[in-house]
Amino acid sequence: MAHSLLKNVEADGWERLDFPIICESCLGDNPYVRMTRADYDKECKICTRPFIIFRWRPGRDARFKKSEICQTCSKLKNVCQVCLLDLEYGLPVQAQTIDELHSLQKKKSAPTTSNNGTYGAAFAITISEEERHKQQLQSISASLASLTRETGPNVV
């Protein structure tokens, strides 16, 4: 049993990486970052397994940043371990697909009145299908613009 664990380092399921999975904005613009590492110091906020904590200061006047979730959860969801934003687009985790974004946007802006929402139903009938599609695209693009950072990750 013990020698099989020695042959395969990842057989026990614990993470053993030397660098966190983070976006460019969390890393900072300094190419020489001094990073500290605490092995299995805290538990992941998603899966509650212990993981390696990385802590660093991205700039001279910046506050210290540290990893919040484990690398397994970060790889599964493709998010930064620090800010929990998508690594590719810089969006929050809950808005990774257009359908999810549209459903989130509907929840925010659903018109309700005291007469049980009849205003919203009457308003939806009067708008043509073409105008509705145009408004949906505009609302999705506005929602995407509001969810992204001003300085998003650099995608190469």
C-alpha positions in Angstrom: 0.0 0.0 0.0 2.7 2.5 1.0 4.9 1.8 -2.0 1.9 2.4 -4.4 1.5 5.9 -2.9 5.2 6.5 -3.5 4.9 5.5 -7.1 2.0 7.8 -7.8 2.3 11.1 -6.0 -1.3 12.2 -6.6 -2.8 8.9 -5.5 -4.0 10.2 -2.2 -5.9 13.2 -3.8 -4.1 16.0 -2.0 -2.9 19.0 -4.1 0.8 19.6 -4.5 1.3 22.6 -6.8 3.8 25.4 -6.5 1.8 28.3 -7.9 -1.9 29.2 -7.6 -4.4 29.5 -10.4 -5.0 33.3 -10.5 -5.9 35.9 -13.1 -3.6 38.7 -14.3 -5.4 41.4 -12.3 -5.0 39.5 -9.0 -1.3 38.8 -9.7 -0.5 42.5 -10.2 1.9 44.2 -12.6 5.1 43.5 -10.6 7.1 40.7 -12.3 8.9 39.9 -9.0 6.2 38.8 -6.5 7.2 37.3 -3.2 4.6 34.7 -2.4 4.2 32.7 0.9 2.8 29.3 1.0 1.0 27.6 3.9 0.4 23.9 3.4 -3.2 22.8 4.1 -3.9 25.8 6.3 -7.6 26.4 5.7 -10.5 24.6 4.1 -11.9 25.4 0.7 -15.0 27.7 0.7 -16.7 25.4 -1.9 -15.8 21.8 -1.1 -14.5 22.2 2.5 -11.3 20.2 1.9 -8.0 21.5 3.2 -5.8 23.2 0.6 -2.6 25.1 0.1 -2.9 28.9 0.9 -0.9 31.3 -1.2 -0.5 34.9 0.1 1.2 37.8 -1.6 1.0 41.6 -2.2 0.5 42.4 -5.8 1.9 46.0 -5.6 3.6 48.3 -3.2 0.4 50.0 -2.0 -1.9 47.0 -2.4 -3.3 44.9 0.3 -2.3 41.3 0.7 -4.2 38.7 -1.4 -4.7 35.1 -0.6 -6.3 32.1 -2.3 -9.8 31.3 -1.1 -10.7 28.1 -2.9 -8.7 24.9 -3.7 -7.1 24.3 -7.1 -9.4 21.4 -7.8 -12.5 23.6 -7.6 -10.7 26.4 -9.5 -9.9 24.0 -12.4 -13.4 22.5 -12.4 -15.1 25.9 -12.6 -12.3 27.7 -14.5 -12.1 30.6 -12.0 -9.4 32.5 -10.2 -8.6 31.2 -6.7 -8.7 34.7 -5.3 -11.5 36.8 -6.9 -13.6 33.8 -8.1 -14.1 35.4 -11.5 -13.9 33.5 -14.8 -10.3 33.2 -16.1 -11.2 33.6 -19.7 -13.8 36.5 -19.6 -13.6 38.0 -16.1 -17.2 37.3 -15.4 -18.6 36.0 -12.1 -19.1 32.3 -11.7 -22.9 32.5 -11.8 -23.0 34.2 -15.2 -20.8 31.8 -17.3 -23.4 31.1 -20.0 -25.6 33.4 -21.9 -28.8 31.6 -20.8 -27.7 31.9 -17.1 -26.9 35.6 -17.6 -30.3 36.2 -19.3 -32.1 34.5 -16.4 -30.2 36.5 -13.9 -31.1 39.7 -15.8 -34.8 38.7 -15.9 -34.8 38.2 -12.1 -33.4 41.7 -11.6 -35.7 43.6 -13.9 -39.0 41.7 -13.8 -41.8 44.3 -13.6 -44.2 43.7 -10.7 -47.2 45.7 -9.6 -49.8 45.5 -6.9 -52.3 43.8 -9.2 -50.3 40.6 -9.4 -48.0 41.3 -12.3 -50.7 42.0 -15.0 -48.8 45.1 -16.2 -45.8 42.9 -17.2 -48.0 40.5 -19.1 -49.8 43.2 -21.0 -46.5 45.0 -21.8 -45.0 41.7 -23.2 -47.9 41.2 -25.6 -47.7 44.6 -27.2 -44.0 44.4 -28.1 -43.2 42.7 -31.4 -41.0 39.7 -31.6 -38.2 41.6 -33.4 -38.2 44.4 -30.9 -38.1 41.9 -28.0 -35.1 40.1 -29.5 -33.3 43.5 -30.0 -34.1 44.5 -26.4 -32.8 41.1 -25.1 -29.5 41.5 -26.9 -29.1 45.1 -25.5 -29.9 44.0 -22.0 -27.5 41.0 -22.2 -24.7 43.3 -23.5 -25.5 45.8 -20.7 -25.4 43.1 -18.1 -22.1 41.8 -19.4 -20.7 45.3 -19.3 -21.8 45.8 -15.7 -20.4 42.4 -14.6 -16.9 42.8 -16.1 -14.1 44.6 -14.3 -12.5 47.8 -15.6 -9.1 46.0 -15.6 -10.0 42.5 -16.6 -7.6 39.6 -17.1 -5.3 39.8 -20.1 -6.4 37.1 -22.6 -3.7 36.1 -25.0 
